[in-house]
Amino acid sequence: MAFEAKAPWLNNYGDVRFHLDYFDGSMWEAVRNIAHKYPDYIAFDFMGKTTTYATFEKEVYECAKALKAIGVKPKDRVTVCMPNCPQTVIIFYAINLVGAVSNMIHPLSSENEIEFFINHSKSVCAITVDMFYSKFAAIRDSLVTLKTLIITSIKDALSAPMKLGYALTQGRKIDKLPNDAPVLWWNDFLKKGRKYVGEYMATVNREDVAVILYSGGTTGTTKGILLTNLNFNALKAQIIETNPMFAPGDKMLAVMPMFHGFGLGVTIHSMLANGGRCILVPRFTPETYARDIVKHRCNFIAGVPTLYEALLRQPKMDGADLSCLKGVFSGGDSLSVALKKKFDKFLKDHNASIVIREGYGTTECVTASCLTPAHLYKEGSIGQPFPDTYYKIVDVGTNIEIPYGKEGEICISGPTVMKGYLDQPEETANTLRLHGDGRIWLHTGDLGSMDDEGFIYFKQRIKRMIVTSGYNVYPSQIENILDNYEAIQMSCVIGVPDEYKMQRVKAFVMLKPGYEPTEETKQAIIAYCKKNIAKYAMPYDIEFRDSLPKTLVGKVAYRKLEEEELAKMAAQKKTEPQLETV
């Protein structure tokens, strides 16, 4: 069907092509082609051990045969509850090779969450590491469709010397599984693959669902997002087109988890399907992150703003040479103008010739679908749409496009947009809508605007907007102002229910080292706010915190703070004296 869509960004798109040819096969076929082209290149590093593309390919085939040996069929769902380690990457692509679907979940999920993820996806098989076995054991009887639980260990992917060291340190902290535990150990699982005889490669189409990722955590009801082979293969082409400095063999520090679109789509698949080298990190702290950037001379790093904020304070970065960096990407949460300026200066002071580039996207389109151009930046903007990706702003609650500069709901259309939500047709229909221009548009639930040059400006989640005395207050704007104050490291702003105003604005603040959480400090912040924030949007209270709660992927968990405030209010109400009824 013919359609019309505005694309004002094309006037300053530079050398980037807007229309690309996308690989027609599966995710694994895209990686396999690279393995044949660069067999001796390193596919990934893990705790001192390297794996070439040729070896990686062999391991994926072996694992795929093992999946067939235990009865996994095309379209079956397999839950992968793993940190970033070789087994995760190998089984992920093996699942794709046999035509099954990877149901990616966080290993730190609670027992109830794991039960939901497995039952909701109707997974027939699951894999996790030994340290998380107890969670599965506790819910095993409630897992309706699960037939096989594969258990692996970090030590299974280590070199011989590292295995010994691991056994004497981290391994000692892990409870041993009972001898009669109903599990299939990783090495025994692979042995089944070596003995398997028969067909194991499925015919996989680009429109077939390959991955289920989950939204939620900070946004409400958890939903399984159905993503296709094309979604990921389109992303891997867009990433390279918008980053022409990439070359096969370049190193990406893969700390963002594979259960998350950012980690799986950008730091893993976009690298492996283009000949990159992934530095797999199963668990990290800002300190180890800083160490790994320098140790591995990484070319690309990607993370959430809180990670970059922490990196600024790392002693290990003192005097570090970051001239190796070709790209630094921020996503998953808003990058404040203040943090961008500080991190750009940090990069320059450490010999890097680049600046941090902010992206925007949702898991419903894998991850980023918009990125700050390498050659052009507008303050406060999240950049311009990826190739073949269209953005438009509509009046909230409608499909009606609004003029440039006006705020409304961000809508996205393009090759990375999901197929839908798992078993939630109403949610799917509400989110994926056919507009009058003939395109299917993803309604993101995010507020933003577009200027006449096609630069996108993200405000925040529509549901996060605070309405106080009839005024709309955007927490991200207040946070931006607070984060610019000399004493503040990071802030989070929430709306607190109020009988009169509907909501009141409250700020939570984490101070920089050297500043004390005193009344004097609070009054100084309030005085600063009065100069920079409209009276109706002023925080009625500023609460100091040593740290701010984070979601599993490192975003500031504002919902956690909202829940704490509601609980506090409920407790106060219980202790208030009640009037006697006559």
DOLOSE-186620 format. One line per 2 residues: their letters; for each residue x, y, z of C-alpha. Coordinates in pm, whole numbers, plus 50000, padded with zeros to 5 digits. Layout:
N
a> X,Y,Z ~ ...;
% end
This chain:
582
ma> 50000,50000,50000 ~ 50130,50345,49914;
fe> 50185,50576,50205 ~ 50311,50917,50290;
ak> 50527,50995,50591 ~ 50728,51302,50676;
ap> 51106,51262,50700 ~ 51251,51610,50768;
wl> 51571,51456,50908 ~ 51681,51354,50556;
nn> 51799,51709,50488 ~ 52085,51663,50736;
yg> 52131,51285,50732 ~ 52488,51327,50608;
dv> 52644,51023,50441 ~ 52405,50781,50612;
rf> 52170,50600,50372 ~ 51804,50605,50473;
hl> 51699,50298,50273 ~ 51891,49974,50332;
dy> 51872,49615,50210 ~ 51802,49378,50499;
fd> 51922,49021,50529 ~ 51645,48780,50438;
gs> 51735,48488,50663 ~ 51751,48408,51033;
mw> 51959,48566,51305 ~ 52190,48263,51311;
ea> 52234,48264,50932 ~ 52348,48626,50952;
vr> 52611,48531,51211 ~ 52708,48211,51028;
ni> 52783,48410,50712 ~ 53019,48629,50912;
ah> 53180,48318,51067 ~ 53256,48191,50716;
ky> 53396,48530,50615 ~ 53613,48581,50925;
pd> 53667,48231,51074 ~ 53984,48325,51260;
yi> 53853,48650,51408 ~ 53763,48645,51778;
af> 53386,48627,51831 ~ 53399,48677,52207;
df> 53627,48698,52510 ~ 53524,48564,52848;
mg> 53737,48596,53160 ~ 54064,48551,52974;
kt> 53945,48288,52726 ~ 53887,48374,52359;
tt> 53664,48196,52107 ~ 53704,48234,51730;
ya> 53412,48255,51494 ~ 53502,47909,51355;
tf> 53492,47754,51702 ~ 53177,47946,51790;
ek> 53002,47808,51479 ~ 53101,47452,51570;
ev> 52970,47498,51927 ~ 52636,47636,51804;
ye> 52584,47334,51576 ~ 52668,47097,51859;
ca> 52427,47275,52092 ~ 52153,47275,51826;
ka> 52186,46898,51788 ~ 52161,46865,52166;
lk> 51837,47067,52165 ~ 51695,46834,51901;
ai> 51812,46533,52104 ~ 51603,46645,52405;
gv> 51299,46703,52185 ~ 51294,47078,52117;
kp> 51091,47145,51801 ~ 51043,47448,51576;
kd> 50824,47716,51741 ~ 50890,47572,52090;
rv> 50989,47827,52354 ~ 51312,47784,52551;
tv> 51369,48005,52856 ~ 51723,48142,52888;
cm> 51781,48267,53243 ~ 52150,48346,53222;
pn> 52415,48616,53270 ~ 52637,48722,52978;
cp> 52862,48422,52926 ~ 52952,48192,52633;
qt> 52681,47936,52710 ~ 52418,48211,52681;
vi> 52540,48320,52338 ~ 52582,47963,52212;
if> 52239,47835,52317 ~ 52070,48154,52203;
ya> 52183,48102,51844 ~ 52133,47724,51867;
in> 51769,47785,51962 ~ 51737,48005,51653;
lv> 51904,47740,51436 ~ 51648,47472,51530;
ga> 51362,47716,51469 ~ 51263,47758,51834;
vs> 51209,48084,52026 ~ 51438,48223,52299;
nm> 51243,48344,52603 ~ 51503,48575,52760;
ih> 51466,48650,53133 ~ 51680,48804,53407;
pl> 51857,48550,53634 ~ 51793,48780,53930;
ss> 51417,48756,53878 ~ 51216,48639,54177;
en> 51070,48288,54195 ~ 50722,48422,54117;
ei> 50851,48615,53817 ~ 51036,48312,53681;
ef> 50722,48102,53724 ~ 50522,48363,53532;
fi> 50777,48395,53250 ~ 50802,48019,53194;
nh> 50430,47947,53217 ~ 50328,48251,53015;
sk> 50565,48153,52734 ~ 50479,47781,52769;
sv> 50850,47701,52766 ~ 50940,47334,52721;
ca> 51300,47380,52829 ~ 51499,47625,53040;
it> 51864,47689,53113 ~ 52016,47866,53411;
vd> 52337,47869,53613 ~ 52390,47657,53923;
mf> 52378,47953,54161 ~ 52012,48015,54067;
ys> 51894,47653,54075 ~ 51715,47691,54410;
kf> 51464,47933,54253 ~ 51369,47678,53990;
aa> 51356,47397,54245 ~ 51110,47597,54456;
ir> 50865,47641,54167 ~ 50931,47324,53965;
ds> 50594,47167,54044 ~ 50418,47481,53915;
lv> 50596,47485,53578 ~ 50324,47334,53363;
tl> 50499,47285,53029 ~ 50864,47259,53135;
kt> 51018,46923,53050 ~ 51392,46986,53080;
li> 51599,47212,53304 ~ 51960,47252,53190;
it> 52209,47362,53452 ~ 52546,47511,53370;
si> 52816,47689,53567 ~ 53043,47980,53496;
kd> 53334,47738,53531 ~ 53208,47543,53226;
al> 53327,47831,53006 ~ 53665,47891,53174;
sa> 54017,47781,53085 ~ 54174,47514,53309;
pm> 54372,47757,53530 ~ 54070,47986,53566;
kl> 53845,47690,53657 ~ 54069,47612,53953;
gy> 54070,47973,54065 ~ 53693,47995,54031;
al> 53643,47674,54231 ~ 53852,47815,54514;
tq> 53675,48153,54520 ~ 53329,48215,54374;
gr> 53254,47846,54328 ~ 53282,47781,54702;
ki> 52992,48018,54767 ~ 52749,47820,54550;
dk> 52539,47550,54713 ~ 52582,47209,54557;
lp> 52279,47065,54386 ~ 52126,46748,54534;
nd> 52249,46431,54367 ~ 51895,46347,54261;
ap> 51813,46696,54126 ~ 51596,46654,53813;
vl> 51831,46850,53588 ~ 52046,46800,53281;
ww> 52400,46927,53328 ~ 52545,47137,53046;
nd> 52825,46897,52956 ~ 52587,46599,52956;
fl> 52349,46802,52742 ~ 52625,46869,52487;
kk> 52718,46497,52482 ~ 52366,46427,52357;
gr> 52438,46663,52071 ~ 52755,46478,51974;
ky> 52560,46151,51956 ~ 52259,46295,51773;
vg> 52203,46176,51417 ~ 51936,46336,51202;
ey> 51813,46668,51070 ~ 51836,46959,51311;
ma> 51844,47275,51100 ~ 51500,47430,51061;
tv> 51379,47652,50781 ~ 51343,47989,50947;
nr> 51179,48288,50781 ~ 51268,48645,50855;
ed> 50915,48718,50982 ~ 50924,48424,51226;
va> 50934,48514,51596 ~ 51285,48454,51728;
vi> 51287,48615,52071 ~ 51054,48703,52356;
ly> 51169,48995,52570 ~ 50971,49143,52858;
sg> 50866,49498,52924 ~ 50764,49620,53264;
gt> 50969,49680,53575 ~ 50922,50057,53562;
tg> 50619,50076,53337 ~ 50347,49858,53483;
tt> 50205,49525,53369 ~ 50466,49281,53239;
kg> 50419,49186,52875 ~ 50604,48938,52653;
il> 50724,49116,52339 ~ 50742,48903,52023;
lt> 51044,48999,51811 ~ 51133,48852,51474;
nl> 51453,48761,51294 ~ 51401,49064,51072;
nf> 51369,49292,51374 ~ 51720,49199,51492;
na> 51880,49174,51147 ~ 51741,49515,51051;
lk> 51888,49657,51371 ~ 52231,49510,51300;
aq> 52231,49682,50960 ~ 52108,50014,51103;
ii> 52372,50012,51377 ~ 52655,49979,51124;
et> 52505,50231,50881 ~ 52488,50494,51155;
np> 52837,50403,51281 ~ 53057,50388,50970;
mf> 53367,50397,51189 ~ 53301,50031,51284;
ap> 53533,49768,51137 ~ 53527,49388,51174;
gd> 53739,49293,51474 ~ 53638,49600,51674;
km> 53569,49530,52041 ~ 53240,49595,52218;
la> 53225,49579,52597 ~ 52910,49370,52640;
vm> 52794,49443,52993 ~ 52431,49519,52911;
pm> 52246,49191,52976 ~ 52121,48965,52698;
fh> 51769,48955,52843 ~ 51744,49325,52752;
gf> 51699,49458,52399 ~ 51992,49698,52435;
gl> 52229,49422,52540 ~ 52105,49153,52303;
gv> 52036,49373,52002 ~ 52326,49619,52013;
ti> 52613,49468,52212 ~ 52569,49106,52101;
hs> 52381,49048,51773 ~ 52482,49370,51597;
ml> 52843,49288,51679 ~ 52846,48915,51597;
an> 52647,48963,51277 ~ 52903,49219,51158;
gg> 53232,49059,51265 ~ 53274,49242,51594;
rc> 53436,49106,51909 ~ 53222,49092,52223;
il> 53387,49122,52563 ~ 53134,48920,52766;
vp> 53092,49038,53125 ~ 52857,48828,53344;
rf> 52853,49068,53635 ~ 53007,49409,53676;
tp> 53047,49709,53898 ~ 53146,50059,53788;
et> 53496,49973,53907 ~ 53526,49656,53694;
ya> 53359,49835,53402 ~ 53629,50103,53415;
rd> 53898,49838,53442 ~ 53768,49640,53144;
iv> 53748,49943,52913 ~ 54117,50011,52970;
kh> 54231,49648,52987 ~ 54065,49542,52660;
rc> 54116,49871,52476 ~ 53748,49867,52382;
nf> 53630,50045,52068 ~ 53263,50065,52162;
ia> 53082,50086,52493 ~ 52711,50112,52564;
gv> 52527,50170,52888 ~ 52261,50352,53083;
pt> 52318,50706,53218 ~ 52367,50588,53577;
ly> 52662,50380,53461 ~ 52832,50677,53294;
ea> 52763,50892,53596 ~ 52940,50635,53814;
ll> 53231,50609,53568 ~ 53310,50977,53620;
rq> 53400,50899,53982 ~ 53617,50593,53919;
pk> 53980,50627,54033 ~ 54073,50356,53781;
md> 54000,50606,53504 ~ 54258,50854,53632;
ga> 54508,50902,53351 ~ 54343,50633,53135;
dl> 54398,50659,52760 ~ 54060,50627,52584;
sc> 54184,50711,52235 ~ 54073,50358,52137;
lk> 53706,50452,52162 ~ 53508,50489,51839;
gv> 53162,50502,51993 ~ 53001,50562,52333;
fs> 52625,50512,52346 ~ 52372,50594,52614;
gg> 52023,50448,52623 ~ 51763,50291,52848;
ds> 51693,50617,53031 ~ 51723,50992,52979;
ls> 52074,51135,52956 ~ 52061,51474,53120;
va> 52223,51770,52945 ~ 52445,51816,53251;
lk> 52570,51456,53242 ~ 52635,51471,52867;
kk> 52848,51782,52910 ~ 53041,51626,53197;
fd> 53099,51298,53014 ~ 53199,51467,52689;
kf> 53463,51663,52883 ~ 53570,51339,53053;
lk> 53619,51172,52713 ~ 53818,51467,52580;
dh> 54036,51477,52892 ~ 54115,51106,52835;
na> 54224,51146,52471 ~ 53900,51028,52309;
si> 53810,51204,51984 ~ 53436,51135,52015;
vi> 53140,51241,52229 ~ 52870,51035,52394;
re> 52573,50972,52164 ~ 52227,50929,52310;
gy> 51977,50690,52160 ~ 51611,50625,52222;
gt> 51386,50329,52167 ~ 51165,50076,52337;
te> 51181,49699,52373 ~ 50880,49693,52138;
cv> 51129,49784,51863 ~ 51414,49577,52013;
ta> 51605,49875,52147 ~ 51731,50201,51991;
sc> 51546,50329,51685 ~ 51680,50683,51708;
lt> 52036,50806,51763 ~ 52222,51133,51790;
pa> 52416,51174,51461 ~ 52792,51160,51483;
hl> 52823,51493,51301 ~ 52536,51693,51452;
yk> 52395,51751,51800 ~ 52112,51960,51937;
eg> 52098,52014,52311 ~ 51829,51806,52474;
si> 51762,51599,52164 ~ 51783,51219,52142;
gq> 51879,51241,51776 ~ 51719,51131,51452;
pf> 51548,50810,51336 ~ 51745,50510,51212;
pd> 51731,50414,50842 ~ 51387,50306,50718;
ty> 51242,50418,51052 ~ 50978,50688,51071;
yk> 50881,50894,51374 ~ 50579,51113,51419;
iv> 50416,51288,51712 ~ 50043,51246,51762;
dv> 49791,51403,51993 ~ 49776,51179,52300;
gt> 49498,50923,52275 ~ 49455,50970,51899;
ni> 49622,50888,51566 ~ 49625,51256,51467;
ei> 49970,51395,51383 ~ 50048,51732,51540;
py> 50276,52018,51422 ~ 50653,52034,51473;
gk> 50752,52156,51817 ~ 50430,52050,51987;
eg> 50438,51779,52253 ~ 50246,51457,52207;
ei> 50291,51081,52196 ~ 50594,50944,52011;
ci> 50499,50690,51741 ~ 50744,50471,51548;
sg> 50714,50274,51225 ~ 50989,50062,51073;
pt> 51150,49720,51032 ~ 51239,49674,51400;
vm> 50884,49716,51532 ~ 50761,49405,51717;
kg> 50511,49151,51589 ~ 50296,49201,51899;
yl> 50253,49104,52263 ~ 50238,48738,52360;
dq> 49874,48630,52407 ~ 49756,48987,52465;
pe> 49558,49082,52151 ~ 49392,49386,52310;
et> 49725,49532,52426 ~ 49870,49458,52083;
an> 49583,49631,51904 ~ 49611,49932,52134;
tl> 49987,49963,52077 ~ 50022,49872,51708;
rl> 49779,50084,51509 ~ 49711,50124,51139;
hg> 49706,50495,51057 ~ 49554,50671,50759;
dg> 49895,50680,50587 ~ 49884,50301,50543;
ri> 50160,50221,50792 ~ 50147,50033,51120;
wl> 50263,50266,51398 ~ 50393,50169,51740;
ht> 50238,50396,52003 ~ 50518,50416,52259;
gd> 50337,50571,52555 ~ 50616,50830,52567;
lg> 50580,51206,52546 ~ 50800,51400,52310;
sm> 50825,51638,52019 ~ 50997,51672,51682;
dd> 51145,51989,51537 ~ 51132,52088,51170;
eg> 51473,51928,51108 ~ 51357,51591,51233;
fi> 51534,51597,51569 ~ 51338,51412,51837;
yf> 51300,51537,52196 ~ 51193,51288,52460;
kq> 51012,51413,52768 ~ 50910,51105,52963;
ri> 50652,50832,52997 ~ 50300,50971,52958;
kr> 50201,50791,53277 ~ 50489,50952,53465;
mi> 50365,51305,53407 ~ 50273,51482,53732;
vt> 49952,51685,53736 ~ 49954,51939,54019;
sg> 49687,52207,54059 ~ 49595,52158,53695;
yn> 49951,52207,53568 ~ 50152,51939,53386;
vy> 50495,51885,53542 ~ 50759,51670,53374;
ps> 50990,51501,53628 ~ 51271,51466,53372;
qi> 51284,51844,53331 ~ 51306,51900,53707;
en> 51573,51628,53732 ~ 51771,51801,53459;
il> 51769,52123,53659 ~ 51859,51949,53986;
dn> 52143,51753,53825 ~ 52296,52081,53710;
ye> 52339,52194,54070 ~ 52698,52173,54194;
ai> 52623,51954,54497 ~ 52394,51700,54330;
qm> 52520,51375,54179 ~ 52181,51241,54074;
sc> 51813,51306,54139 ~ 51472,51150,54093;
vi> 51141,51335,54101 ~ 50802,51178,54168;
gv> 50442,51283,54218 ~ 50291,51227,54564;
pd> 49908,51204,54594 ~ 49747,51513,54744;
ey> 49376,51570,54820 ~ 49388,51935,54723;
km> 49646,51958,54442 ~ 49594,51602,54309;
qr> 49971,51552,54322 ~ 50267,51727,54480;
vk> 50622,51723,54351 ~ 50887,51554,54563;
af> 51259,51524,54484 ~ 51504,51258,54598;
vm> 51865,51365,54580 ~ 52201,51187,54595;
lk> 52480,51430,54683 ~ 52831,51436,54542;
pg> 53116,51328,54770 ~ 53216,51611,55001;
ye> 52866,51750,55048 ~ 52669,51679,55364;
pt> 52292,51615,55378 ~ 52226,51902,55615;
ee> 51938,52146,55644 ~ 52174,52414,55515;
tk> 52240,52208,55201 ~ 51868,52152,55153;
qa> 51791,52523,55179 ~ 52065,52603,54930;
ii> 51911,52356,54683 ~ 51564,52503,54741;
ay> 51698,52853,54677 ~ 51856,52728,54354;
ck> 51529,52563,54251 ~ 51330,52881,54309;
kn> 51550,53055,54053 ~ 51512,52782,53793;
ia> 51175,52611,53845 ~ 50826,52755,53810;
ky> 50641,52795,54138 ~ 50375,52535,54054;
am> 50645,52277,53976 ~ 50860,52339,54284;
py> 50934,52031,54496 ~ 50753,52057,54830;
di> 51024,51838,54983 ~ 51378,51730,54904;
ef> 51488,51401,55058 ~ 51853,51304,55068;
rd> 51949,50947,54981 ~ 52288,50773,54989;
sl> 52181,50596,54670 ~ 51876,50578,54447;
pk> 51701,50246,54376 ~ 51772,50090,54037;
tl> 51582,49852,53813 ~ 51747,49528,53700;
vg> 51899,49708,53401 ~ 52028,50009,53593;
kv> 51756,50267,53540 ~ 51649,50478,53837;
ay> 51345,50292,53973 ~ 51110,50585,54025;
rk> 50817,50346,54081 ~ 51000,50206,54384;
le> 51016,50556,54533 ~ 50647,50609,54455;
ee> 50559,50284,54632 ~ 50767,50384,54935;
el> 50585,50717,54958 ~ 50244,50550,54932;
ak> 50340,50302,55206 ~ 50465,50586,55425;
ma> 50140,50778,55377 ~ 49932,50469,55456;
aq> 50132,50409,55776 ~ 50086,50772,55884;
kk> 49713,50751,55822 ~ 49688,50446,56049;
te> 49859,50628,56337 ~ 49645,50943,56304;
pq> 49379,50976,56580 ~ 49034,50876,56452;
le> 48719,51071,56536 ~ 48472,50869,56742;
tv> 48136,50811,56580 ~ 47830,50876,56791;
% end
